[in-house]
């Protein structure tokens, strides 16, 4: 006869906490496993069946039940292990943390566990445990960027407003150029993918020249229009802009672009004056990431260019055009989710 214990009664908070522990990739495996045991108990699963499903013995399952009943979720955590007495003093711990937060010696950009351990006379695992306890990660580095444009807030509201609420019957284009794309040719043929072996290529290459890609992303549909050019000048930009104008003949165009000098030449300004149905919307200085086409350029690099081998610029240009055609067979529009206020709060540094 199955040993079916009375189901555990869980409130919503405990149930959600247990599910979070079970799902989270950062939860230690033992705690995640115990959380699963408790959730199965709450469903009324028999102890022997829980043992079979989780790999515990029935005795261990009963012990987990008692620990949870006595201490809740905290009772599932690992208990302190017995061992040698602690060898490091509070003063030394404080010194290790303080040194971690200070600038390392000349020539180093950040501390490693072994370098800091050698400096203070402890094991590198002691330093590692202290860093974990104080959530210190000297090996990690994140980037940030504040716009210094005095009109940053105005431009952010303008550009994001186009993304979230485009004008009726108008075409919104995110436009930019990806310059200096190199035609790199590997010195030996690529070794193809095989079972158990990834594709391989030589680390060295030959350079065969550069091209610049002018591209415009249609915000509503995700369609991309692109054209490669040998140069990166105002005349090349204007030629591409004229091509877009012909493609959307009779439509009102709103073009999001950055502050490159090629976008504001005298010829470009004169052309805009003659075509009042075309409107430029500039991203703030130092915030070209606000331009959606930059996300597409990242996809192009990862999926089409970075791993390619091109014997000539002509081959590179042809390859890029094939990728644009492939993208446009099933274009995917990007969905903007951040509001102007959220972006301004993080990207604009106000004077204090």
C-alpha positions as CSV (number, residue, x, y, z in Angstrom):
1,X,0.0,0.0,0.0
2,X,1.5,3.4,-1.0
3,X,2.7,5.6,1.9
4,X,0.6,8.6,1.0
5,X,1.3,11.3,3.6
6,X,-1.1,14.2,4.3
7,X,-0.4,17.0,1.7
8,X,1.5,20.0,2.9
9,X,-0.5,23.2,3.2
10,X,1.3,26.0,1.3
11,X,0.3,29.6,1.2
12,X,0.7,31.5,-2.1
13,X,4.0,33.2,-0.9
14,X,5.7,29.9,0.0
15,X,4.4,28.2,-3.2
16,X,5.8,31.0,-5.4
17,X,9.1,31.1,-3.4
18,X,9.5,27.4,-3.9
19,X,8.8,27.6,-7.6
20,X,11.3,30.4,-8.0
21,X,13.9,28.4,-6.3
22,X,13.2,25.4,-8.5
23,X,13.3,27.4,-11.7
24,X,16.2,29.8,-11.1
25,X,19.5,28.8,-12.8
26,X,21.4,30.5,-9.9
27,X,19.8,28.3,-7.2
28,X,22.2,25.6,-5.9
29,X,21.2,22.2,-7.2
30,X,20.5,20.8,-3.8
31,X,18.1,23.6,-2.8
32,X,16.3,23.4,-6.1
33,X,15.9,19.6,-5.6
34,X,14.5,20.1,-2.1
35,X,12.1,22.7,-3.3
36,X,10.8,20.3,-5.9
37,X,10.3,17.7,-3.1
38,X,8.2,20.1,-1.0
39,X,6.1,21.1,-4.1
40,X,5.4,17.4,-4.8
41,X,4.4,17.0,-1.1
42,X,1.9,19.9,-1.5
43,X,0.4,18.0,-4.5
44,X,-0.2,15.0,-2.2
45,X,2.4,12.7,-4.0
46,X,3.4,9.7,-1.9
47,X,6.8,9.8,-0.2
48,X,8.0,6.7,-2.0
49,X,7.0,8.2,-5.3
50,X,8.7,11.5,-4.5
51,X,11.9,9.5,-3.6
52,X,11.8,7.8,-7.0
53,X,11.2,11.1,-8.9
54,X,14.0,13.1,-7.1
55,X,16.6,10.5,-6.3
56,X,16.3,10.8,-2.5
57,X,15.6,7.9,-0.2
58,X,12.2,7.9,1.6
59,X,14.0,8.7,4.9
60,X,15.6,11.8,3.3
61,X,12.2,12.9,1.9
62,X,10.7,12.6,5.5
63,X,13.6,14.7,6.8
64,X,13.0,17.4,4.2
65,X,9.3,17.5,5.2
66,X,10.3,18.0,8.9
67,X,12.8,20.7,8.0
68,X,10.3,22.6,6.0
69,X,7.6,22.2,8.6
70,X,10.0,23.6,11.3
71,X,11.7,26.4,9.4
72,X,9.9,27.0,6.1
73,X,12.0,27.7,3.0
74,X,15.0,28.6,5.2
75,X,15.0,25.0,6.4
76,X,15.8,23.8,2.9
77,X,19.1,25.6,2.8
78,X,22.4,23.8,3.5
79,X,23.4,23.7,7.1
80,X,26.8,24.9,8.2
81,X,29.4,22.2,7.7
82,X,31.7,21.1,10.5
83,X,35.4,21.5,10.0
84,X,38.4,23.4,11.2
85,X,37.9,26.6,13.2
86,X,37.8,29.8,11.2
87,X,41.4,31.0,10.5
88,X,40.7,34.5,9.3
89,X,39.9,37.4,11.6
90,X,37.2,40.0,11.1
91,X,40.0,42.7,10.7
92,X,41.6,40.7,7.9
93,X,38.2,40.1,6.2
94,X,37.5,43.9,6.4
95,X,41.0,44.6,4.9
96,X,40.4,42.2,2.0
97,X,37.1,43.8,1.2
98,X,38.6,47.3,1.5
99,X,41.5,46.4,-0.8
100,X,39.1,44.9,-3.4
101,X,37.2,48.2,-3.5
102,X,40.4,50.3,-4.0
103,X,42.5,50.8,-7.1
104,X,44.9,47.8,-7.5
105,X,48.7,48.4,-7.8
106,X,50.2,50.1,-10.9
107,X,50.0,47.9,-14.0
108,X,46.8,46.1,-12.9
109,X,43.3,47.0,-14.0
110,X,41.6,44.8,-11.3
111,X,42.3,42.3,-8.6
112,X,42.3,38.5,-9.1
113,X,41.7,36.2,-6.2
114,X,45.3,34.9,-6.3
115,X,46.9,38.4,-6.5
116,X,44.9,39.7,-3.6
117,X,45.5,36.5,-1.6
118,X,49.2,36.8,-2.1
119,X,49.0,40.5,-1.0
120,X,47.2,39.7,2.3
121,X,48.6,36.3,3.0
122,X,45.5,34.0,2.7
123,X,44.4,31.4,0.3
124,X,42.7,32.4,-3.0
125,X,39.6,30.4,-1.9
126,X,39.3,32.6,1.2
127,X,39.3,35.7,-1.0
128,X,36.8,34.0,-3.3
129,X,34.4,33.2,-0.5
130,X,34.6,36.8,0.9
131,X,33.9,38.2,-2.6
132,X,30.9,35.9,-2.9
133,X,29.6,36.9,0.6
134,X,29.9,40.6,-0.3
135,X,28.7,40.3,-3.9
136,X,32.1,41.6,-5.2
137,X,33.0,40.8,-8.8
138,X,36.2,42.6,-9.8
139,X,36.5,40.5,-13.0
140,X,33.3,41.9,-14.4
141,X,33.0,45.3,-16.2
142,X,29.8,46.9,-17.5
143,X,29.6,49.9,-19.8
144,X,27.5,53.0,-19.5
145,X,27.0,56.2,-21.5
146,X,25.5,59.5,-20.6
147,X,24.5,61.9,-23.4
148,X,26.0,65.4,-23.1
149,X,23.6,66.7,-25.8
150,X,21.8,69.8,-24.4
151,X,18.7,68.8,-26.4
152,X,19.0,65.1,-25.4
153,X,15.6,64.9,-23.7
154,X,13.8,66.6,-26.6
155,X,15.4,64.3,-29.1
156,X,14.7,61.2,-27.1
157,X,11.0,62.1,-26.8
158,X,10.9,62.8,-30.5
159,X,12.6,59.6,-31.7
160,X,10.9,57.2,-29.2
161,X,7.6,59.0,-29.9
162,X,8.0,57.9,-33.6
163,X,8.6,54.3,-32.5
164,X,5.7,54.1,-30.2
165,X,3.2,56.3,-32.1
166,X,4.2,56.7,-35.7
167,X,2.3,59.3,-37.8
168,X,-0.8,58.0,-39.6
169,X,-0.1,57.0,-43.3
170,X,3.6,58.0,-42.9
171,X,6.7,55.8,-43.3
172,X,9.2,55.8,-40.4
173,X,12.7,54.7,-41.4
174,X,15.6,54.0,-39.1
175,X,18.7,54.8,-41.2
176,X,22.4,54.7,-40.8
177,X,25.6,53.4,-42.4
178,X,27.9,50.6,-41.3
179,X,31.3,51.8,-42.3
180,X,34.6,49.9,-43.0
181,X,33.2,46.4,-43.3
182,X,36.3,44.4,-44.2
183,X,36.6,41.7,-46.9
184,X,38.6,39.2,-44.9
185,X,39.8,36.1,-46.7
186,X,41.0,33.2,-44.5
187,X,44.3,31.8,-45.5
188,X,42.9,28.2,-45.8
189,X,39.5,26.8,-46.6
190,X,36.9,26.6,-43.7
191,X,36.7,23.1,-42.2
192,X,33.0,22.3,-42.0
193,X,30.9,21.3,-39.1
194,X,31.0,17.5,-38.2
195,X,29.4,15.5,-35.4
196,X,31.2,16.4,-32.2
197,X,33.5,18.9,-34.0
198,X,32.6,22.6,-34.5
199,X,33.3,24.3,-37.8
200,X,36.9,25.6,-37.8
201,X,38.8,28.4,-39.6
202,X,42.3,29.7,-39.5
203,X,43.1,32.6,-37.1
204,X,45.0,34.5,-39.8
205,X,43.5,36.2,-42.9
206,X,44.2,38.4,-45.9
207,X,42.6,41.9,-46.2
208,X,41.0,42.6,-49.6
209,X,39.5,46.0,-48.9
210,X,36.5,47.8,-47.3
211,X,32.9,48.6,-48.1
212,X,30.3,50.8,-46.4
213,X,26.7,49.7,-46.1
214,X,23.9,52.3,-46.2
215,X,20.8,50.7,-44.7
216,X,17.2,51.8,-43.8
217,X,14.9,49.7,-41.6
218,X,11.2,50.2,-42.1
219,X,9.9,50.4,-38.5
220,X,6.4,49.0,-39.2
221,X,7.3,46.0,-41.3
222,X,11.0,45.3,-40.4
223,X,11.9,45.4,-44.1
224,X,15.5,46.6,-44.7
225,X,16.8,48.5,-47.8
226,X,20.5,48.4,-48.2
227,X,23.2,49.6,-50.6
228,X,27.0,49.2,-50.4
229,X,29.3,52.0,-51.4
230,X,33.1,52.3,-51.8
231,X,33.1,55.6,-50.0
232,X,31.4,57.2,-47.0
233,X,30.6,60.8,-48.0
234,X,27.7,63.2,-48.0
235,X,27.2,62.5,-51.7
236,X,26.9,58.7,-51.1
237,X,24.4,59.3,-48.3
238,X,22.3,61.7,-50.5
239,X,22.3,59.2,-53.3
240,X,20.9,56.5,-51.0
241,X,18.4,59.0,-49.5
242,X,17.1,59.8,-53.0
243,X,16.7,56.1,-53.8
244,X,14.5,55.8,-50.7
245,X,12.5,58.8,-51.7
246,X,11.8,57.2,-55.1
247,X,10.9,53.9,-53.5
248,X,8.3,55.6,-51.2
249,X,7.2,58.1,-53.9
250,X,4.3,60.3,-52.7
251,X,4.6,59.1,-49.0
252,X,5.6,61.2,-46.1
253,X,9.0,60.0,-44.8
254,X,10.3,60.3,-41.2
255,X,13.9,59.3,-41.0
256,X,15.7,58.5,-37.7
257,X,19.5,59.0,-38.0
258,X,22.5,60.0,-36.0
259,X,24.7,63.1,-36.0
260,X,27.3,62.1,-38.6
261,X,28.6,65.0,-40.6
262,X,27.6,63.3,-43.8
263,X,23.9,63.7,-42.8
264,X,24.1,67.5,-42.6
265,X,26.1,68.7,-45.6
266,X,24.9,71.7,-47.6
267,X,23.7,69.5,-50.4
268,X,21.6,67.3,-48.0
269,X,20.1,70.5,-46.4
270,X,19.3,71.9,-49.8
271,X,17.6,68.6,-50.9
272,X,15.5,68.5,-47.7
273,X,14.4,72.1,-48.4
274,X,13.2,71.0,-51.8
275,X,11.4,67.9,-50.4
276,X,9.3,69.0,-47.5
277,X,7.7,65.5,-47.2
278,X,11.0,64.1,-45.8
279,X,11.7,64.8,-42.1
280,X,14.9,64.1,-40.2
281,X,14.8,63.1,-36.6
282,X,18.3,63.0,-35.0
283,X,19.3,60.9,-32.1
284,X,21.1,62.7,-29.2
285,X,24.9,63.1,-29.5
286,X,26.5,59.9,-28.1
287,X,23.2,58.0,-28.3
288,X,23.2,56.4,-31.7
289,X,22.1,53.1,-30.0
290,X,18.7,54.8,-30.0
291,X,18.6,54.1,-33.7
292,X,16.9,50.8,-34.3
293,X,19.0,50.0,-37.4
294,X,21.9,49.5,-35.0
295,X,20.2,46.4,-33.6
296,X,19.9,45.1,-37.2
297,X,23.6,45.8,-37.9
298,X,24.4,43.7,-34.9
299,X,22.4,40.8,-36.4
300,X,24.1,41.2,-39.7
301,X,27.5,41.1,-38.1
302,X,26.8,37.9,-36.1
303,X,24.9,36.0,-38.7
304,X,26.4,37.1,-42.0
305,X,29.8,38.8,-41.9
306,X,31.9,37.8,-38.9
307,X,32.4,34.2,-39.8
308,X,32.6,34.8,-43.6
309,X,35.6,34.5,-45.9
310,X,35.6,36.8,-48.8
311,X,38.2,36.8,-51.7
312,X,37.2,40.3,-52.8
313,X,35.1,43.3,-51.9
314,X,32.8,42.4,-54.7
315,X,32.2,39.0,-53.1
316,X,31.5,40.7,-49.7
317,X,29.0,43.1,-51.2
318,X,27.2,40.3,-53.0
319,X,27.1,38.3,-49.7
320,X,25.6,41.2,-47.8
321,X,22.9,41.7,-50.5
322,X,22.0,38.1,-50.3
323,X,21.5,38.4,-46.5
324,X,19.3,41.5,-47.0
325,X,17.2,39.6,-49.5
326,X,17.0,36.6,-47.1
327,X,16.0,38.9,-44.2
328,X,13.2,40.5,-46.3
329,X,11.7,37.2,-47.2
330,X,10.4,37.1,-43.6
331,X,11.2,40.5,-42.1
332,X,10.9,40.9,-38.3
333,X,10.0,44.3,-36.9
334,X,11.6,45.4,-33.7
335,X,9.3,46.2,-30.8
336,X,10.3,49.2,-28.8
337,X,9.3,48.9,-25.1
338,X,11.1,51.6,-23.2
339,X,9.3,54.9,-22.6
340,X,11.1,58.2,-23.0
341,X,11.0,58.8,-19.3
342,X,12.8,55.5,-18.6
343,X,15.5,56.3,-21.1
344,X,16.0,59.8,-19.9
345,X,16.4,58.6,-16.3
346,X,19.3,56.3,-17.3
347,X,20.9,58.0,-20.3
348,X,20.8,61.7,-19.5
349,X,22.9,63.2,-16.7
350,X,21.4,66.3,-15.3
351,X,23.4,69.1,-13.8
352,X,23.3,69.1,-10.0
